[in-house]
């Protein structure tokens, strides 16, 4: 990508940074909430044409990658240590 990103791309980058931070701190619920925010922001950016043509497929792949990484990443699926 070029030197200048669209505002939508910058917003998506900020959300992804929050997801990474929450995952590194094991804040599973917050990471899931941020992922939903990322999906919503991406869908809005695509529908309103906020992403540049070269940015859209890159961010689509990133959203899919986070979806794979966050699948099953919840406290609900975590087994207690005494089991």
Secondary structure, DSSP 8 states (H G I E B T S, - for coil): --S---HHHHHHHHHHHHHHHHHHTT-HHHHHHHHHHHHHHHHHHHHTT-S-HHHHHHHHHHHHHHHHHHTT-SSTT---TT-
